[in-house]
Amino acid sequence: MRYDAFHPGQVWLDTEKTEMYEKYLDPTLSAEERADDLLAKMSLDEKFAQTQCGFAERLLENGAYPYGMGQVSCLFASMLKTLDEGETVIGELQKRIMEASPYHIPAIFHVETATGSLLPEATNFPIELAQASTWDPELEKRMGKAIGKQTRAAGIHQGLAPVLDLCRDSRFGRQGETFGEDGTLAAAMGSAYVQGLQNDGNVKDGIFACAKHFLGFMSGMGGIHAAKTTTNPREIREVYAKPFQAAVTEAKIGSVMNAYSSYDGMPAGGSRGLLTDLLRGEMKFDGTVIADYSSISQLHTNHRVAESMEEAGEIAMRAGMDVELPQVESFNEDLKARFAKGEADMAILDQAVRRILIHKFRLGLFENPFPMEKEERDAVIQEKEAQAISRNMAREAMILLKNDGVLPLKNAAEQDRKENSGKKKKVSVIGWHGGTTRAVMGCYMYIARIENSLGGVNTMAGIEGSDNAMKEKVPTETYPGSKILMEHPQTDTLIRKCYPGIHSLYEELKERCPDWDVQYAYGYPQAGNDTLYFEEALKLAAESDLVIVTLGGKYGWNTGCTMGEGIDSMDIRIPECQELFLRELANLGKPTVGVHFDGRPVSSDAADETLNALIEAWTPGRYGAEAVADVLLGAYNPAGRLPVSIALNAGQIPVYYSHERGSSYHAGESIGFQDYADGSHKPRYCFGYGLSYTEFVYESMEIVKKEIDPFESWKIDVTVKNAGNVDGEEVVQLYMSDEYASMTRPVKELVGFKRVKIRAGECAKVRFEVAPSQMAFLDENMRWKIERGSFIVQAAASSEDVKIEDRLYVKENAFVDGAQRSFYAKAEMERNPSDL
C-alpha cells in the first residue's frame, strides 16, 4: 500500500514556484525554525489536537479527529495477527489524520519497546532485568538499534522505553521492567539502549525513546504500584535521577514519561517541581514530556488535587506536560474552552505544541510519515542479526547462583558413561515452568498482551477491563492457596503460533540430549500451595539420576499472573507449593538443579539448602530454553551478574549494597545487635554476584596517578587471569567510596565495569578511566561538589567479593554542573598475548 498522494511535504518538494514555498515544509531548516513557522499559522483547535492521543483501532473506527491528532497508541495493535494488518491500520489512520489536519501534520505512533516492539512478528528480547544481568552495554545498544529499525519499519515513531526507575523492592510487581537497583549500571545500560533506539542521534532512521517513570516511582510505600514516593530531594537527584540524567546528557533522549506516584505533596503528573524545575531546568532536558496512561485524569480521580478533569489537564500542562496518553480525558473540550476564554494562559499551550512539533520535525515525519513498503519492511523485521542479538542476550543474562560441581551436565554425562558402560542417564524435568513456553515470556512482551484475549482481567493502567475474545473459555478457578487465575489451556498453543519453533525447557533438553532418557512431570503450578501432583513428580524423581526443578511465578499483565504491572506481593519467596516440593524432594537424595523463571529474583530457603545448583534465568524471551540448556550442558559458560541484591525476607526491604554509611547491614557496626533478632541484616545474594565454570584471579590493580586535580581522571588498570581450564567471561567491577565526607555518603558505589572474554590460561587487562565528578554529591546547599580527600577504590568480582583495594586522592574542592558530571567510568579491555 502506498500513500505518496498524501505526502505532507509534497507542496515544497514537488514545485519550484516560490509563492508556494512553505517554510515549515523545508527540510533544510532546523526543527525549531520549522516549528515556529507552523505554530504561528495554527488555530486553537489545531494546536489542541496536537496534545491529544487515541488508540489506533478506535480512531480508525470512529474517525474522531477533525483537526488531526498528536499521538496514536498502538498498544492495541498487539491484538492484530500480522504486520500486514498493522500496516493497514497505521498507514490508513496516518493518512486520515493528515488529511484532517489543515497543515497535514502527521501523528506520532507509539508502542512499548522494552523487550522488542510490541507487534506481531517483531523480534522478542529478554526482560529489562535480564538485560541488566548481562552487564553488557555494547550488546544493549545493538539490541536498541535493532528494535528501533523494526519499529520504524512498521510506521511507529516512538518507543515507550527504557524504564530507568531504580527498584530496590522485590515486592513491587514491576521490578522486572528495570535495570535493577544501581544508578551506575542503569545509567550505562539505559544510555546505551537510547543511543541504539535513536540510531546515535540520526533519529530519522530510528525512533525516539521515552524514559520512564519520572521520578522515584519504584521507591513507593509498601512496594505498592503508584504509592507515594518516600525518598527526599537529595536522594531523588543523586540516586533516582542519575540514569535519566545520563540518558539526557549522553543520549539526547527525545521524551520522558511521568510517574503515577506522588512526590513531596504533588502527583508527578502535575508537579512543576519535577517536570519543569528539575527535568528541564536542572537536568536540561529539551524533548517532550508525555503522560503515563491516564495519569493526568488521576489528578482528579485518584489524587484529588483537581476538582474536574479539565482542571487536572490544566495543572498537568502548567507543570510541563505536553501530551495526554492514551486517550482524551483531561486535555478535553472543556479545557480547550478555558484557553479560548482566556481563563488558561495560551503561552502554556503554545509551549507544549511547539515542543511537540519540534519532536515531529526531528523525527522527519513530514518527509517520512508512513510504514515501509511490505518487502522492505519484512526484510527489516526478519533480519537474522536481531535474532542473534536476542539469543546472545538470553545466554549472557543467565546467572549461576550456586554450583557444587554438578554443572555443567555434559561433564556429568561423560563421567556417567564411564561408570555405567553407556547406560542411558535418566533426567527428570519437574514443574510448570519446565513444560510450557510461557515460562520464558514476561511482561511488556507481545505475547503477554495478546494473552489477555484468553482471559483474566487486564492489570495495565489506562487499559480498561479485559480483552477477552474467548469469553466462553475464560478460566474462573484460582490455584489453591492463591487468588491467581488458572492458566488458560490455549496459552502455550498461542505462543507457539506466534513464535514457530519455540521450545519449553523439557523439549529443548529432550531434543539436544538424545542419549539421555529425559522425562517431564508437572509437579506443581506457578502459584499457591497445591500438592496434588507431588506424588507423580516424586516418583519420577526417585527413578532419575538427576532432577531439574523449575521454579518461580508468572510475569505478565493480567490476574492470571503472580507479578507484573499492578500485581505486587507481600511475599517475595517462590510459591509455597514449590518450597514444599523442594523439601520433599531432598529426602530422595538425588542430585538436583534448580532453574528460576520470573520477573523478580529467586528467594528461597529451601532452594539454598537443598539444591546442588541454581540458575537465575529471569524471563529470557524467545530463545530462553536454548539459553538455559546451553548453560546446563556447558555449551555456554555463564557470566551473568545480579543487578539487584536478593533479600532473604521481605522484612529486610529495602536492602541494597550502596546504602549510606551507618545504615542497613552496616548499622550494627556501631550499636545493638549485628543482625536482626530473628535473622541476618545481609542479603541472600549480593549485587554483582554470579558464578562461572572457570576460576578468575585478579592479579593486579595499577593506578597511573593516584593524586589528581578535580577535573583530571584516574586511570586504573586491572589485570585478571582465567586460571581455570575453560574459556569464560568475567565482569570486572570497580567500586569506590568517599572515605570521609562532609555529607553522609554510601559505603561504596559502583563506578565502572567491563564484561570481558578470557580464554583459559589467558590474562586480560581492563583500563578504567574515572572522572572525580562521578563521585560528586549535593552539599548542604544543594550544589554538586567534588570534595577534596581520599577515596577507597576496589577491584571486585561483586559488591562483596573485593579482590584488590587501594586509595586515591582529589587535591581540592570543586563545583560542577550536575547535568555534565560523569555517570560511569570508561572501560577498555586489552589482552596480553605474552600470557597466553
N, C-alpha and C positions, 0 to 999 in steps of 0.2 A: 504494500500500500504506500502511495506517495502523497505528499502534502505540499508540493512545491507551489501550488497556486495560492497557498495561504502563508507564504514566507513573509514574516513581518518586515524584513529589510528589503523587500523587492523594489520599493519606490526608489531607494537610494542606489541599490545595486544594479538595476536594470535600465537606468536612464542617465543621460548626461545633461538633462535640462536643469539649469541652475535654479530656476524657480521652483522645482520640485524637490530640491535638496532639503532633507530634514536632518538637523544636527544630531538629534538623539539616535538616528539610524546609521551614523558614520562610525564604523568600527575602528577607524584610525584615531579617534579621540579617546580620552580616558573615561573610565566608567563614571567618575564623578562629574565630568563635563556633560556627558550624555544624560545622566540622571537629573542634573539641574535643569537642563533644557526641557526634558519631558515633564518634570514635575510642574514647571511653570505653565504648561498647557492644560493640565488635568483639572477636571471639576471635582467637587467634593465627593460625588458618587463614585467617580473613577478612582480617586485616592483611597476611599474607604474600602473598596473592593480588594485593594492590594494587601490589606491587613487581615483578610479573611481566608478561610480554608474549608474544604469539604472532602468527603470520601468519594473516591473516583467513581465507583459504580452508581452511587446515589446521585451524584451530579450528572452523570451521563443519562440516567433515567429521568431525573426531574427537571434538568435544564435550568436551575435557579441561579443564574449568574449573569444578569443583564448588563453589568459593567466590567465583566471579566472576573478574575479570581487571582489571589496572591499565591496560594499554595494548594496542592491537592494531595491528600493522603492516599497512598497505595497500599495501606496495610490490608485492606480487604482484597487487594489483588492477589494475596496469598491464597484466596479461595479459588482462583482460576486454575484450570487444569494444565494449561500450556502457556508458553510465552506468546504464541500467536494470538491467543485470546487477550493477553495483557496488552499486546501492541494495538489491538483493535480498540480496547478501552482507552488506553493512554493517548494514542495517536488521534483518535476521533475526538476525544474530550479536549485535548490541546487545541485542535483546530477550531472547535466551537467556542472555547474561551477566547481565543484570539479574535475570532470574528465578532464576538460580543463586545470586546474592548475597542473603543474608538481609535486607540493608537496601536491596536494589535499587540498588546502586551502579553507575552507568554506567561503561563503559570509555572511555578517550580513544583515538580512532583517529588515527593519524599517517600522513603521506605526505611525500615530497620536494616542495618548492615553490620551489626556487631559480629555475627558469625557467617557472613556472606549475605548477599541480597535476599530479602525475604520474598523470593519469587520462585516460581517453578523452574526447574532445570538449571538454576544457578548453582555454582559450587558451594558446598557446605563445609564449614570450618569448625574447629573446636570452640567451646565457650571461652569467654574472655579470661576467666581464672586459669583455664588450661593454657591459653596463650601466654599468660604471665609466667606460668611454670616453666616455659622454655627458656626464659631469661635471654631471649634472642631478638633484639630489636631489628636486626637486619632481615630476619625471616618475617617479622611482623610487618615491616614496611612492604616487602614483596606481597604479602597477603593483602594489605590495604590497597595496593596498586591493582591487583587482580580483581578485587571487589569493586573498585571504582570503575574499571573498564567494563565489567559485566553490567553494572547498574546503569551506566550512561548508555550503553548499547540498547537497553530496554526503554530508553526515553525518560529515565529518572535522574534527577539532578542533585539530590541531597540525601545523605545517609544519616540516620539518627544514631550516630555512634562517633567516637567511642564513649563508653561510660568511664569517666575519670574520677568518680567517687572513690574514696578510700573506705574500705569496710573492715572493721575490727570486731565484728559481731556476727557470729555464725548463726544466731537465731534469725537474723534478717534474711528473708527469703530470696533476696536479690544479690547475695554475696557473689554468686557465680557469674554475674554480669561484670564484675570489677577486675582490675589488675591486682587486687589484694590490699594489704594493709599499709604499704610503704610508699611515701611520696616520690622517692628517687626512682624506684622500679616503675611506678605508674607513669612518671614523667617521661622516662626513656621509652617505654613501650607505647604510651599514648601518643607522644610526639611522632614516633616512627609510623604508627598507624595513620595519623592525619597526613603526614607527608606523602605516604603511599596513596591514600584515597584521593587526595587533592593533586596527585601527579606532580609532586615537587613544585607546586605553585602554578603549573600550567593547567589550571582547573578546567579550562575549556575542553580538555581531553580527559577529564576525570569528573569528580563530583565534589561538592562541598561537604565537609564533615560537620557534625554537630556534637559538641562536647556536652555531656550531661552527668549529673544534675547539679546545677549551681545553686547553693553550695552547702556542703556538710550534710547532705541528705541521709547518708547511712550512719550517722552518729546520733540517731534519734533515741528517744526514751524506750527502754524495754525491747529493743530490736524490732519495733513495730513500724511497718510501712507508713511513711508520711508523718510519723510522730515528730514532735518538736525536736529541733537540733539542740544538743546540750553543750556544745563547745563555746568558746569565748572568742572575742575579736582577735587576740593574738594568735591563738591556735588555728582559727579559721584561715588566717593569712599564711602563717608559716607552714602549716601542715596540709590542710584540705585544699587550699588554692594552688598549691605547688604544681601538680600535674596540669591544671588548667592554664597556669601561667606559662609553663613550658610549651603547651600547645599554641598559645597566643604568640609568644615571643619567637619561638623557633619555627613553628609550622604554619604560622599565619592562618590559624583556623578560621573558617568562614562564619560559623554560627555557634551559638551556645543556647542550651535549654535550661530553664529554671528547675528547681527542686519543688516537690509538693510540700515539704515541711516548712514550718515557721522558724525564724531565727531572730533573736533579740526583739521579740514582741511583734513581728510582722511576717506574714507568709512570704516566702521567697518570691512568688509570682507578683507580689505588689510592693516589693521592697526596693525603694530607690537607693537605699544604702548599699544593697548588694548589686543590683543590676546596672546602676549608673555610677555611683561614687566609687565603689570598689572595682567592678568589672571594666568599666570604660575609663574611669579616672585613674585609679592607681595602677591597674593592670594594662591599660592602653589597648583594650580590645576595640576593633573598628568594624566588626561584622554585624550580623543581625542576631537579635535575641528572639527565640521562638518559644511559645508556651508549651510546657508539657501538657499532655492531653487532659482537657477540662480543668486545668489548674487555675485558670482565671475565674471561671464560674464558681470554683470552690472558695474564692474570697467571699462570696455571698452565701453559698450553701453550707460550707463546712467551717471555715474560719470565722465567719460572721463579722468581717471588718467592712463590709459593704452592704447597704440596705436593699440593693437591687442588682440585677445582672449588669445593667448599663453602668452603674456606679463602680462595680467591680472592674469593668472594662476600662473606665477612665483612670482608676487607681493604677491598674497594670500598665497602661500606656504612659502615664506620667512617670512611673517607676523606671521605664526604659524598655518595655515590651513592644515588639514590632508586629508580630503575627500571632493570632489565636489559632490553636490547633485543638482538636482535629476538625471542628465544625463551628458554625456561628452560634454562639451562646451569649457572650458578653460584648463582643465587637458587633453589636446589632443595630437595628434601625433606630432604636431609642437613643443609643449613644451617638449615632450619626446626627440625629436631630439636635443634640446638645451642641455639637460643633456648628451646625447650621445656624443656631440661635445665638452663638457667641458665648454660651454657658461653659463651654470647654475651649481651651486655648488651641487654636488652629496650628500654632507652631509645633505643638506636640505631635499632632497627626502628620504634619509635613516632615518632621524629623524622622518619624518611623517610615514613612513612604519613601523618603529619599534613601534611607539605608536599604530598604527592600529593592529599590530599583538599581542601586549600585551592585547589590548582590547578583541581580539578574544579568546586568551588563558584564560583570566579571566572569560569570559562567558562560558567556557567549550565547545566551538563549535567543537573542534577537537574530542571530545568524544560524543557530542550530537548535531549534526547539523540539524536534521530533525524534522518535525511535529510529534506530538504524534500519536499513532495508534488511529483510529477513536473512538473506545469505550472509551478509556482513555481520549481522547480529549473532547468528548461530555460530559463526566461526569464532567469535569472541567468547561466547558462552561455553563452547566446547573445547576451549584451549586446554591442552594437556598440562601446561605449566601450572595452571591454577590447581588442578587436581593433585599434582605432585607436591605443591606447597601444602595443601591440606593434609596429605598423607604424611609428609615430613613433620609438620607441626604436631600432629597427633602423636607421633613417636617421640619427638623432643619433649612433649608435655608429660610423659609418663614418669612418675616419681616412685622410686623404690624406697619404701619407708623401713622395711625390715627384711632381713635375709640371713638365715643361719647356715647357708650353703646349699639349700635345696634348689635354689635357682642359680643359673638357668637350667631348665628342664632337659635341654639337649645333653648336657653333661651327665645328668642323672640317667638319661635313657641309655647312653653309651655304657655307663657303669652297670646298668641293669642287664644289658645284653651279655656282658662279660660274665656276670654272676649267674644268669639264668639260661644260658645257652640259647639265646634268641627267643625265648618265650615272650609272647606279647604282653606289654605292660598295660595294665588296666587303669585308666584315668577317668574319674568322675567329675562332671561339672554340675554344680548344685546352686540353685537359687533362681528367682525370677529373672534377674539381670542376665544370667548366662544363656537363657533360651530365647531372648527377644532382641530384636534390633532397636526397640525403643530405648533400651538402656544407654545406648551411645549418643542419643539425641537429647538436647537440653532446651532450655527456654531461649527465646529470641532466635529460634531456628524455624525455617519454613514449615517443617512437619509439626512443630508444636502449635502453630497457628491453625493449620487445617485439621489437626486432631480434634479441635473443638467442634467440628461438624459431626463428630461421632458421639458427642455427649459431654456432660459436665458443664457447669456454669463458668463462663469466662471470668478470669480474675484480673485482667489487664485494665488499668484505669482508662477511662474515656471511651471504652467499648461496652455498649450495653448488652446485658444478658448473655445469651448463648447463641452460637451459630449452628444449632442442631439441624442438619439436613436429613437425619435419620431418626426422628424423634421416637418412632415406634420401637427403636432398638436401643435407646439410651439406657445405660445401666442405672439402677436406683439403689442397689445394695452397696454398703460400705465394707471395707475389710474389717474383720473382727478386731475390736480394741482400738478403732480409729474412726474418724469421720471422713476418710479418704474414699472417694467413689472407686468401685472396682473397674479394672481395665476393660475397655470395650474389646470384644473378641476380634474386631476387624482392624485394630490399631496396627499390628505387625504387618498385615496384608497391605494396608495403606502405605506404610513406609517402604515396603519392597516395590510397590508400584512407582513410588516417587524416585527411588534410588535402586535401579536394577543392579543385581549382583551383590548388594549389601548382605553381610553375614552377621549372625549372632556369634558370640564368642564360642559357643559349643560347636556351631557349624564350621567356624574358621579352624578350630583345633582338629576337628574330625577330618577335614579336607587336607590339612597340612601334615597330619601325623598318621598316615595310613598303616604304619607299623604298630600303632597303639590301638587298643580297644577303648575308644572314647565313648562314654555314656553320659546321659543327662537325666537329672531329676529336678522337678520344680522346687520341692522342699519348703519354700516359704515365699510370701509376697514382699512387696516393697514398703509395706506399712502395717502397723498393728501388731497383734500378738497371736496370730493364728498358728497353731501347731499341728493342724490336721494332716499335713503332708510330711511330717517329720519321719514317720516310720519307714516310708518308702525310700526317702533320701538316705537315711541312716543305714538301711540295708544295702543300698548301692555302695555307700562309702565303705562299709565293712568288707565288701568284696574287692575293693580297689587297692591299687598300690600307691596311688596319690589322689588327693582330693583338692579340687579348685572350688572354693566357695566365692560366690559373687554377692556383694553387699551394697547397701545404700538405699536411697529413696528414689523418687521420680521427680524430675525437674521440668516444669512446664507452665502452662497458662490457664489451667482450669482446676476445678475442685476434685479431679482425679489425681492430682499431684501433691507431693509432700513439701515441695518448696517451689518458689517462683515469685513473680510479681503479685503482691497481695497475699502471699502464703508464707507466713512467718511461724516460728516454732519456739516453744519454751525449752524443748529438749533438743540438744544438738547431737545426741548419740545416734547410732544406727537403730533401726526399729527393734522393738522388744523381741519379736519372733526371731530375728537374726542373732541377737545376743544369746537367747536361749538355745538356739541350734548349735552355735559355736561351743557352748558349754557341754552339750550332749555329745557332739562330735569328738571333742577332746578325749572322751572316755575310750574311744576306739584306738587311740594312739597312732593314727595314720598321719603321714607327712601331709601338711595342709598349707595351701597357698590361698591368700585372700586377694580379691580384686574389687576395689571400691569404685562405684559409679555414682556421681551425684554432682550437685552444684555447690555443696558445702563440703568441707574436708571431713575425712573419716575420724570419728572419735569414739573409741570402743575399748572398754577394759578387757572384754573377752577376746577381741582381736589381738590386743597387745600380749595377753597372757597365754593364748593357745596357738596362735598361728606361727608357722615356721617362716613364712614370708608374707609381705603385704605390699600391694601396689596401689597407689592413688592414681586412678585413671580419669577422674572427673567425668564429664560427658564429652568425649573426644571427637564426636561427629562421624561423618560418613565412613571414614576409614579407621574407626576406633577399634573394632575387633581385630583388624590386621595389626594395629599398633600394639595392642595388649599381647597378642600372640607372638609378635616379634620379640618383645621383652621376655616373655615366659620361656621362649625357646632359645634365647641367646642370639637371635638374628640381629638384635639391636641391643647395645649396652646402654641402659637407662642413665639419663643425666638431668632429668627434670629436678627442679628445686622448689621448695614450698614458697609461695608468695604471701603466705599468711602463717601466723602462729596457730597451732591447733590446741584449743583448750581441752583440759581434762574433763571439765564440767562447766555447764552454763553458768554456775555460780562464780566462776573466775572472770567472766566477761565484764569489761574488755581486757584482754591480755595480749600485749604486743611487745615486740622487742625494744622499740625506740621510746619507751616511756621515760618520763623525766627522772632525774636523779632523786632518790629518796622515795620513790613510789613503786607500785606493782610488786614484782618479785625481788625488788631491792629495798623495799620498805622495811623489812625485818632486820636489815643490817644495823639499824640504829635503836630500835625499840620493839619490845614484845617478842612473840614467837617468830621464828624464822619462816614459818609457814602458817596456813590456816590451822585452826584447832582440829579440823577434820579432813585435812588434805594439803596438798602442795600448792605453793604460790606459782610454781613454774608451769609452763605449758607442757602438753603431751609431746609435741614435736615443735621445734623452734623454727623461726623464719629462716629461709635459705637452706634448709636441711634436705638431704637426699643422698642415697647410696649409689654405688656403682659395682660392676662386676670386676673392677680392677682397683688398684691402690694408687693414690696420688700422694706424692711427697712434696711439700713446699720447702725448697732448698734455700732460697734467699729472698730478701727484700732489700733492694738498694735504692737509696734516695739521692738524687743528683745534688740537690741543695736543700738542706733542712731548714735554714733560716731565710725567710724571704720577706719582701715588702708586700703590702696587702693586695697589690694589683699584679703581682707575679703569679706563677703557678708552680706547684710542687710537681716534679716528675719522679714517679715511683715505679721501679721495675720489680716485678715479682716473677721468680723462676719456679716452675712446677715440673716435676718429673712423674711420668707414668711408670711406677715401679713394678707394676704387675705384668702379666703375660698376655693381656687382652687389650686391644685398641679401645680407646674410650674418649669421653668428653668430660671436662671439668668446668664448673662455673666458678671462676676465680672471683672472690668477693673482697671488696675493700671497704673497711669501716673506719670512721673517725669519731672522736669525742672531744669536746672542749673541756680541758682538764679543770680549769677554774674560770667561771664567767660571772658577769655582773647580773645575769638573769639565770633562773633555773633552766638547765639545758638537758637534752636527752642523754641517757647513759652511753648511747652510741648511735650513729646514723650511717646507713649505707651511703657511700659516696660514689661508688663505681663498681662495675662488674664486667666480666667478659666470659662468654662461653667459648671454650677452645677445644679443638680436636687434637688429641695427643696419642700417637702410636705407642705401642708397648716399648718400653725402654727409652723413649724419646723425652727430651726436655722442651719446654716452651717458655718463652719469656713474654710477659704481658706488661706493657708500659701504660701506666695511668698518668693522666695529666689533670691535676685537681686545682681548681681556682679557689682561693680563700673565700671568695664571695659565696661559694656553695655552703659555707659554714656561717654565713651572715644570719643574724637574727634581729628581731624587733626589740629595741631597747625600751627603757621605761617611758620614753617619749614617742614610741611607735615609729622610730626611724630604723632603717635597715643598716645594721652596724657589723663591720668586720672588726672583731675585737683582738687587740694585742694579747699575745700569750701563747701557751703551749697547747698542743693538740696530740692526743694519742692516735696513732694510725695502726690498723690491724689488717694483715692479710689473712683471710679466713676461708674455710670451706662452708661455713654457715655463720649465723649471728652468734652462736655459742662455741663453735669449733674454731678457735683462733689458733693460727699456726705460727705467725711471727708478729711481733709488736715493736714499735719504735715511737719516737716523739718528733714532732715538727713544731716550727715556731713562726709566728707572724710578728714582725718588728714593731708595728704601730697600728693605732686605730684608724679606721676609715669608714666613710658612709657611702652607700651605693643606692642606685635606683633599683628597687626590688624587682621591677619588670625586666631588668637587664642583668640580673645576677646569674650565676651558673647553677644548673639544676642537677647535673650528673657529670661525672668525670669522663673525659675522652679516654678510650681504651683501644690499644692496638696490640696485636699479637705477632711475635716473630719466633720462628723455630730456630733451634741451634743445631745445625746439621752435624756438628762435631760430636754431639751427644747421642746420635742415632746408634 
